[in-house]
């Protein structure tokens, strides 16, 4: 849908419309002439809720650009609920159109429509009629966002994806694999990752998630056996070694913070820009970046860094007598 569209997407086919009054009268007469339900096949035909809903929303007239803008201004300026109601109901068919795009992933179309309608309501609350775009062009993003979130949260009991890359893979992995096969390529994770602009590791993880089935940890491990999968999972309780490692890291962290207060000048800057990030498993600034700040060479920065490391190791060994070796997880100097 573009900003210049003057009509909303068409709703269901003409076959979905309810009969005219004359047809309804004839149908009523025919119904009276039929034997009671219990005398027929003995089966009651359930009402199709989806078709009934589609027939209802087709009765709502489509707004022109001018009518749409007038209603949006009334809602935006005066909080006119009647105007907002007309603006929302006239776009219910847009919700159905978008929901149909995701019906393959989630078969209950009515649930998708319901969630899309919530997105439509959010769109009307945030729409600015003075930005020069039509309301349907703005609302489509809100509707699609709510439908996608609902599919991702309810496709399985365990959530399949929570990040933007995982959502892209969830909806496009199979289609991209089929496209590559049609083009004569093997759908390897690396090639799929390049096509979808995600990491290869994320492609592998999503393939594993989509291919695995959900298993209850309380289900019997083997038929006829008393044990369950829960019995084979590791205990959440920490071991003595794990507790000791946590305490040691905490001591080193506090010691490093105290050591930092003894530094100044270039030593302090090199410590903050080169050593502290390494302790947090972050990427440090390069030697060249630090050198450019002080107008010195990379080699000089490296010498200052080596001196600060040596002083830090000596300080920590004094504070923690049991500490024998200090490792900073240093990467190759750059």
C-alpha positions in Angstrom: 0.0 0.0 0.0 1.4 3.4 -0.9 0.6 6.9 0.2 -1.3 7.6 -3.0 -3.6 4.7 -2.7 -7.2 5.9 -2.7 -8.8 2.6 -1.8 -8.3 0.0 0.9 -7.7 -3.6 -0.1 -10.8 -5.4 -1.3 -12.5 -7.6 1.2 -13.9 -11.1 0.6 -15.5 -11.9 -2.7 -19.0 -11.0 -3.7 -20.1 -14.5 -2.7 -19.5 -13.6 1.0 -22.2 -10.9 0.9 -25.4 -11.5 2.7 -28.5 -11.8 0.5 -30.7 -8.9 -0.4 -34.0 -8.4 1.5 -35.9 -10.1 -1.3 -33.5 -13.1 -1.3 -33.7 -13.2 2.5 -37.5 -13.4 2.4 -37.4 -16.2 -0.1 -34.8 -18.1 2.0 -37.0 -17.7 5.0 -40.0 -19.2 3.2 -37.9 -22.1 2.1 -36.7 -22.6 5.6 -40.3 -22.7 6.9 -41.2 -25.3 4.3 -38.4 -27.7 5.4 -39.0 -30.3 8.1 -37.7 -29.6 11.6 -33.9 -30.1 12.2 -34.5 -33.2 14.3 -36.4 -34.8 11.4 -33.6 -34.2 8.9 -30.1 -35.7 9.1 -29.9 -35.0 12.8 -26.8 -32.8 12.3 -26.6 -29.1 13.1 -24.6 -26.9 10.7 -22.3 -24.6 12.8 -22.1 -20.9 12.0 -18.8 -19.9 10.3 -17.6 -17.1 12.5 -14.9 -16.0 10.0 -17.3 -15.6 7.1 -19.8 -13.9 9.3 -17.2 -11.4 10.4 -16.0 -10.8 6.8 -19.6 -10.2 5.7 -20.1 -7.6 8.5 -17.0 -5.6 7.8 -17.8 -5.5 4.0 -20.9 -3.4 5.0 -18.6 -0.6 6.3 -18.0 2.0 3.5 -14.5 2.9 2.4 -13.4 6.4 3.2 -12.0 8.8 0.7 -8.8 10.6 1.3 -10.6 13.8 2.3 -13.0 12.0 4.7 -10.1 10.1 6.2 -8.1 13.3 6.8 -11.1 15.1 8.3 -11.8 12.2 10.8 -8.1 12.0 11.7 -8.0 15.7 12.5 -11.2 15.5 14.6 -9.7 12.7 16.6 -6.2 14.3 16.9 -7.5 17.8 17.8 -10.7 17.2 19.7 -10.5 13.6 20.9 -13.7 12.8 18.9 -14.3 9.1 19.7 -16.9 8.8 17.0 -14.4 10.0 14.4 -11.8 7.5 15.7 -14.4 4.7 15.5 -15.2 5.4 11.9 -11.5 5.6 11.0 -10.8 2.3 12.6 -13.8 0.4 11.4 -13.2 1.5 7.8 -9.8 -0.2 7.9 -10.8 -3.5 9.3 -10.4 -5.1 5.9 -6.8 -4.0 5.9 -6.2 -6.1 9.0 -7.7 -9.1 7.4 -5.5 -8.7 4.3 -2.3 -8.5 6.4 -3.5 -11.4 8.7 -3.9 -13.7 5.6 -0.2 -13.3 4.9 0.7 -15.1 8.1 -2.1 -17.7 8.0 0.3 -20.3 6.8 2.4 -20.0 9.9 -0.6 -19.7 12.2 -3.8 -21.3 10.9 -6.3 -19.6 13.1 -7.0 -16.5 11.0 -9.5 -15.0 13.5 -6.8 -14.9 16.2 -4.5 -13.1 13.9 -7.2 -10.7 12.9 -8.0 -10.0 16.6 -4.3 -9.2 17.3 -4.1 -7.1 14.2 -7.1 -5.1 15.3 -5.2 -4.2 18.5 -2.4 -3.0 16.4 -4.9 -0.9 14.4 -6.0 0.8 17.6 -2.4 1.6 18.6 -2.0 3.1 15.1 -4.9 5.5 15.6 -3.5 6.6 19.0 -0.2 7.5 17.4 -1.2 8.8 14.0 -0.4 12.4 13.1 -2.7 13.6 10.3 -0.4 16.5 9.4 2.5 14.4 8.2 1.0 14.1 4.7 0.5 10.3 4.7 -2.7 8.3 4.6 -3.8 6.5 7.7 -3.7 3.0 6.1 -0.1 3.5 5.0 0.8 4.3 8.6 -1.4 1.6 10.3 0.0 -1.2 8.2 3.2 -1.2 10.2 1.5 -1.4 13.6 -0.9 -4.1 12.4 2.0 -6.2 11.0 4.1 -5.8 14.1 1.3 -7.0 16.4 0.5 -10.0 14.1 4.1 -11.0 13.9 4.6 -10.7 17.7 1.5 -12.9 18.2 2.7 -15.6 15.8 6.2 -15.7 17.4 4.8 -15.9 20.9 2.2 -18.6 20.2 3.6 -20.7 17.4 5.0 -23.0 20.0 4.9 -23.3 23.8 8.6 -22.4 23.9 9.4 -19.1 22.1 11.2 -19.7 18.8 12.7 -16.2 18.4 13.0 -13.0 20.3 15.5 -10.9 18.3 14.9 -9.2 14.9 17.3 -11.6 13.2 15.4 -14.6 14.7 12.1 -13.2 13.5 13.5 -12.7 10.0 14.7 -16.3 9.9 11.5 -17.7 11.3 9.5 -16.2 8.4 12.0 -16.5 5.6 14.3 -19.4 6.3 12.3 -22.0 4.4 11.5 -19.7 1.6 15.1 -18.7 1.1 16.2 -22.4 1.2 13.6 -23.2 -1.5 14.7 -20.2 -3.6 18.4 -21.3 -3.5 17.4 -24.9 -4.5 15.5 -23.5 -7.5 18.6 -21.5 -8.5 20.7 -24.6 -8.4 22.6 -23.8 -5.1 22.9 -26.0 -2.0 21.1 -24.2 0.8 24.1 -24.1 3.2 23.8 -22.0 6.4 26.6 -19.7 5.2 24.9 -18.8 2.0 21.5 -18.4 3.6 23.1 -16.1 6.2 24.5 -13.9 3.4 21.2 -13.7 1.6 19.2 -12.8 4.8 21.9 -10.6 6.3 22.2 -12.5 9.5 25.0 -14.5 11.2 25.7 -18.1 10.1 25.4 -19.2 13.8 21.9 -17.8 14.0 20.8 -19.7 10.9 22.1 -23.0 12.4 20.3 -22.3 15.7 17.0 -21.5 14.0 17.2 -24.7 11.9 17.7 -26.6 15.1 14.8 -24.9 16.8 12.4 -25.4 13.9 13.5 -29.0 13.5 13.3 -30.0 17.2 10.1 -30.9 19.0 9.0 -29.8 22.4 9.6 -32.4 25.2 8.2 -32.2 28.7 10.9 -32.6 31.3 8.3 -34.5 33.4 7.7 -37.1 30.7 9.1 -40.6 31.3 12.6 -41.0 29.9 11.7 -44.4 28.6 8.4 -46.2 28.4 7.9 -48.3 31.5 10.7 -46.5 33.4 10.3 -44.4 36.4 12.9 -41.7 35.6 12.2 -38.5 33.8 14.2 -36.1 31.7 14.4 -33.8 34.7 16.5 -36.4 36.5 19.2 -36.0 33.9 19.4 -32.2 33.9 22.3 -30.6 35.9 21.4 -29.2 39.3 21.1 -25.5 39.6 23.0 -25.5 42.9 26.5 -24.2 42.7 29.5 -26.4 43.5 32.2 -25.4 45.9 34.6 -24.7 43.1 32.1 -22.5 41.3 31.5 -20.5 44.5 35.2 -20.1 45.0 35.7 -18.8 41.4 33.0 -16.2 41.9 34.5 -15.0 45.1 38.0 -14.8 43.5 36.7 -12.8 40.6 34.9 -10.5 43.0 38.2 -10.0 45.0 40.1 -9.2 41.8 37.5 -6.8 40.6 37.5 -4.8 43.9 41.3 -4.9 43.9 41.5 -3.5 40.4 39.1 -0.7 41.3 41.3 0.2 44.3 44.4 0.1 42.1 42.8 2.5 39.6 42.7 5.2 42.2 46.5 5.1 42.4 46.9 6.0 38.7 46.9 9.4 36.9 47.9 10.9 33.6 48.7 8.6 30.7 48.8 5.6 33.0 45.1 6.1 34.0 44.0 6.7 30.4 45.8 3.6 29.2 44.2 1.6 32.0 40.7 2.8 31.2 41.0 2.5 27.5 43.0 -0.7 27.2 42.8 -2.8 30.4 39.3 -2.2 31.8 37.5 -3.3 28.6 39.5 -6.6 28.6 38.3 -7.3 32.1 34.7 -6.8 31.0 35.3 -8.9 27.8 34.8 -5.9 25.7 36.8 -4.6 22.7 39.5 -2.1 23.9 40.7 1.0 21.9 43.6 0.3 19.7 47.1 1.4 20.5 47.0 3.9 17.6 43.8 5.5 18.9 45.3 6.0 22.4 48.5 7.3 20.9 46.8 9.8 18.7 45.0 11.3 21.7 48.4 12.1 23.4 50.4 12.6 20.2 52.7 9.6 20.9 53.6 6.4 19.0 51.9 3.0 19.3 55.1 1.6 20.7 55.1 4.2 23.5 51.5 3.3 24.4 52.4 -0.4 24.5 55.3 0.3 26.9 53.0 2.3 29.2 50.4 -0.5 29.1 53.1 -3.1 30.0 54.2 -1.0 32.9 50.6 -0.6 34.2 50.0 -4.4 33.9 53.1 -5.1 35.9 52.0 -2.7 38.6 48.5 -4.1 38.7 49.7 -7.7 39.0 52.0 -6.7 41.9 49.2 -4.8 43.6 46.7 -7.7 43.3 49.3 -10.3 44.6 49.8 -8.1 47.6 46.1 -7.8 48.3 45.3 -11.5 47.5 48.2 -13.6 48.8 46.8 -16.8 47.3 46.8 -15.3 43.8 49.6 -16.8 41.9 49.0 -15.6 38.3 47.1 -12.7 36.8 45.6 -13.1 33.4 44.0 -10.2 31.6 42.7 -12.2 28.6 44.8 -10.0 26.4 44.2 -10.0 22.7 46.7 -9.3 20.1 47.9 -5.7 20.5 46.6 -3.4 17.8 
